[in-house]
Amino acid sequence: MNSDSNQKFVVDFDKAFSFKDPKKKYPKIKNEIWTVIQNESMRIGMTKEEAELSWGTPKEIVMYGSTEQWVYETSGTLTFKNGMVIKIDE
């Protein structure tokens, strides 16, 4: 038997669960946008970072020239240009 298979999977608790205020980790995000994020909503002009905080990691990312589409399994599709949401398809 491989000795690696006997090793236990250890998760750093602080990385697995966050009990800290995320606003301290992302101080540039405005309170108005935090409300959108907390409601799991989306708004034109949000950054990629803000979009990911709101809807999570996309299932697929597709590049179309100068635009980027993030495809979500249940939420919809976001289109970005220059790092900002320019279109929301729910």
C-alpha positions as protocol buffer text, in pm:
chain_id: "A"
residue {
  index: 1
  type: MET
  ca { x: 0 y: 0 z: 0 }
}
residue {
  index: 2
  type: ASN
  ca { x: 126 y: 349 z: -82 }
}
residue {
  index: 3
  type: SER
  ca { x: 232 y: 545 z: 227 }
}
residue {
  index: 4
  type: ASP
  ca { x: 71 y: 859 z: 78 }
}
residue {
  index: 5
  type: SER
  ca { x: -271 y: 696 z: 98 }
}
residue {
  index: 6
  type: ASN
  ca { x: -231 y: 667 z: 475 }
}
residue {
  index: 7
  type: GLN
  ca { x: -182 y: 1039 z: 523 }
}
residue {
  index: 8
  type: LYS
  ca { x: -479 y: 1226 z: 664 }
}
residue {
  index: 9
  type: PHE
  ca { x: -617 y: 1527 z: 483 }
}
residue {
  index: 10
  type: VAL
  ca { x: -567 y: 1826 z: 710 }
}
residue {
  index: 11
  type: VAL
  ca { x: -753 y: 2152 z: 650 }
}
residue {
  index: 12
  type: ASP
  ca { x: -632 y: 2480 z: 789 }
}
residue {
  index: 13
  type: PHE
  ca { x: -938 y: 2582 z: 992 }
}
residue {
  index: 14
  type: ASP
  ca { x: -890 y: 2956 z: 928 }
}
residue {
  index: 15
  type: LYS
  ca { x: -885 y: 2894 z: 553 }
}
residue {
  index: 16
  type: ALA
  ca { x: -1183 y: 2656 z: 555 }
}
residue {
  index: 17
  type: PHE
  ca { x: -1412 y: 2878 z: 763 }
}
residue {
  index: 18
  type: SER
  ca { x: -1419 y: 3253 z: 787 }
}
residue {
  index: 19
  type: PHE
  ca { x: -1553 y: 3420 z: 1098 }
}
residue {
  index: 20
  type: LYS
  ca { x: -1377 y: 3748 z: 1026 }
}
residue {
  index: 21
  type: ASP
  ca { x: -1537 y: 4057 z: 879 }
}
residue {
  index: 22
  type: PRO
  ca { x: -1474 y: 4031 z: 501 }
}
residue {
  index: 23
  type: LYS
  ca { x: -1496 y: 4410 z: 473 }
}
residue {
  index: 24
  type: LYS
  ca { x: -1156 y: 4429 z: 642 }
}
residue {
  index: 25
  type: LYS
  ca { x: -1005 y: 4199 z: 380 }
}
residue {
  index: 26
  type: TYR
  ca { x: -1155 y: 4405 z: 93 }
}
residue {
  index: 27
  type: PRO
  ca { x: -1143 y: 4767 z: 216 }
}
residue {
  index: 28
  type: LYS
  ca { x: -1187 y: 4918 z: -133 }
}
residue {
  index: 29
  type: ILE
  ca { x: -1539 y: 4775 z: -174 }
}
residue {
  index: 30
  type: LYS
  ca { x: -1802 y: 5038 z: -96 }
}
residue {
  index: 31
  type: ASN
  ca { x: -2083 y: 4972 z: 154 }
}
residue {
  index: 32
  type: GLU
  ca { x: -2339 y: 5000 z: -125 }
}
residue {
  index: 33
  type: ILE
  ca { x: -2169 y: 4711 z: -310 }
}
residue {
  index: 34
  type: TRP
  ca { x: -2145 y: 4505 z: 11 }
}
residue {
  index: 35
  type: THR
  ca { x: -2526 y: 4521 z: 30 }
}
residue {
  index: 36
  type: VAL
  ca { x: -2546 y: 4384 z: -327 }
}
residue {
  index: 37
  type: ILE
  ca { x: -2297 y: 4108 z: -238 }
}
residue {
  index: 38
  type: GLN
  ca { x: -2484 y: 4014 z: 81 }
}
residue {
  index: 39
  type: ASN
  ca { x: -2805 y: 3981 z: -123 }
}
residue {
  index: 40
  type: GLU
  ca { x: -2623 y: 3758 z: -375 }
}
residue {
  index: 41
  type: SER
  ca { x: -2724 y: 4009 z: -642 }
}
residue {
  index: 42
  type: MET
  ca { x: -2530 y: 4164 z: -927 }
}
residue {
  index: 43
  type: ARG
  ca { x: -2491 y: 4517 z: -1065 }
}
residue {
  index: 44
  type: ILE
  ca { x: -2340 y: 4664 z: -1381 }
}
residue {
  index: 45
  type: GLY
  ca { x: -1997 y: 4809 z: -1299 }
}
residue {
  index: 46
  type: MET
  ca { x: -1901 y: 4555 z: -1033 }
}
residue {
  index: 47
  type: THR
  ca { x: -1545 y: 4424 z: -1050 }
}
residue {
  index: 48
  type: LYS
  ca { x: -1454 y: 4057 z: -1100 }
}
residue {
  index: 49
  type: GLU
  ca { x: -1363 y: 4035 z: -733 }
}
residue {
  index: 50
  type: GLU
  ca { x: -1700 y: 4178 z: -625 }
}
residue {
  index: 51
  type: ALA
  ca { x: -1885 y: 3950 z: -868 }
}
residue {
  index: 52
  type: GLU
  ca { x: -1708 y: 3642 z: -734 }
}
residue {
  index: 53
  type: LEU
  ca { x: -1785 y: 3743 z: -375 }
}
residue {
  index: 54
  type: SER
  ca { x: -2153 y: 3773 z: -469 }
}
residue {
  index: 55
  type: TRP
  ca { x: -2213 y: 3476 z: -701 }
}
residue {
  index: 56
  type: GLY
  ca { x: -1909 y: 3260 z: -630 }
}
residue {
  index: 57
  type: THR
  ca { x: -1670 y: 3094 z: -873 }
}
residue {
  index: 58
  type: PRO
  ca { x: -1815 y: 3052 z: -1223 }
}
residue {
  index: 59
  type: LYS
  ca { x: -1861 y: 2708 z: -1378 }
}
residue {
  index: 60
  type: GLU
  ca { x: -1693 y: 2828 z: -1697 }
}
residue {
  index: 61
  type: ILE
  ca { x: -1504 y: 3134 z: -1822 }
}
residue {
  index: 62
  type: VAL
  ca { x: -1518 y: 3209 z: -2195 }
}
residue {
  index: 63
  type: MET
  ca { x: -1311 y: 3476 z: -2374 }
}
residue {
  index: 64
  type: TYR
  ca { x: -1460 y: 3665 z: -2671 }
}
residue {
  index: 65
  type: GLY
  ca { x: -1201 y: 3911 z: -2799 }
}
residue {
  index: 66
  type: SER
  ca { x: -1189 y: 4191 z: -2544 }
}
residue {
  index: 67
  type: THR
  ca { x: -1478 y: 4057 z: -2336 }
}
residue {
  index: 68
  type: GLU
  ca { x: -1495 y: 3772 z: -2088 }
}
residue {
  index: 69
  type: GLN
  ca { x: -1806 y: 3574 z: -1996 }
}
residue {
  index: 70
  type: TRP
  ca { x: -1852 y: 3398 z: -1666 }
}
residue {
  index: 71
  type: VAL
  ca { x: -2110 y: 3120 z: -1688 }
}
residue {
  index: 72
  type: TYR
  ca { x: -2286 y: 3005 z: -1372 }
}
residue {
  index: 73
  type: GLU
  ca { x: -2485 y: 2686 z: -1338 }
}
residue {
  index: 74
  type: THR
  ca { x: -2783 y: 2847 z: -1164 }
}
residue {
  index: 75
  type: SER
  ca { x: -2730 y: 3226 z: -1148 }
}
residue {
  index: 76
  type: GLY
  ca { x: -2681 y: 3315 z: -1515 }
}
residue {
  index: 77
  type: THR
  ca { x: -2402 y: 3471 z: -1719 }
}
residue {
  index: 78
  type: LEU
  ca { x: -2190 y: 3778 z: -1655 }
}
residue {
  index: 79
  type: THR
  ca { x: -2004 y: 3964 z: -1928 }
}
residue {
  index: 80
  type: PHE
  ca { x: -1694 y: 4165 z: -1834 }
}
residue {
  index: 81
  type: LYS
  ca { x: -1494 y: 4425 z: -2022 }
}
residue {
  index: 82
  type: ASN
  ca { x: -1182 y: 4579 z: -1869 }
}
residue {
  index: 83
  type: GLY
  ca { x: -1252 y: 4387 z: -1548 }
}
residue {
  index: 84
  type: MET
  ca { x: -1602 y: 4531 z: -1495 }
}
residue {
  index: 85
  type: VAL
  ca { x: -1949 y: 4376 z: -1538 }
}
residue {
  index: 86
  type: ILE
  ca { x: -2109 y: 4520 z: -1851 }
}
residue {
  index: 87
  type: LYS
  ca { x: -2396 y: 4273 z: -1895 }
}
residue {
  index: 88
  type: ILE
  ca { x: -2598 y: 4044 z: -1668 }
}
residue {
  index: 89
  type: ASP
  ca { x: -2808 y: 3756 z: -1806 }
}
residue {
  index: 90
  type: GLU
  ca { x: -3006 y: 3585 z: -1531 }
}
